[in-house]
Amino acid sequence: MADDTPTGIWYSLETLEKPRDPMTDSKFFAGNRVRISEQFFWAKGATGTISEPPGAVVAISGPWDGNLTRQEESRLGAKTVYWVWFDEAQFDADGEGPYSGGQIWEDALTILEISVN
C-alpha cells in the first residue's frame, strides 16, 4: 500500500509566527507621553502617560506582557493595548465615567515626547 503522506517538514502558520517580546517589540514604554487618536472610539484626542496597569485591572484581566501590554480580541481582530493615565479624566464611548486611566489600542496612540525612566 502506497503512503500518500507528503515528504518534507510541514509547519502551521502558528508555529512560524515569532512570539512578541515585550522588551524589544514594544512601540511605547512606561513614562512615554501620548495622544489618543481623534478617530478612536473613546478618549478621543486625550493626552496621557503610558504606565503599568493598576493591580485591580491585572486582577481582572490577568497578567500583561512585560507589565506593559496585552492582546485584546475585538471584532476588528487582535489589538495590542497599553495602559494610559489620562491628563484629564475621560468618559467612555457609552458616556460612563469619568475614568482617570484606561487601556488604549497601540495603533490609536501617537507619542508626544520620549521620557526614559
Buried (B, 14 or more C-beta within 10 A) or exposed (E): EEEEEEEEEEEEEEEEEEEEEBEEEBBBBBEBBBBBBEEBEBBEEBBBBBBBBEEEBBEEBEEBBBBBBBEEEEEEEEBBBBBBBBEEEBEEEEEEBEBBBBBBBBEBBEBEEEEEE
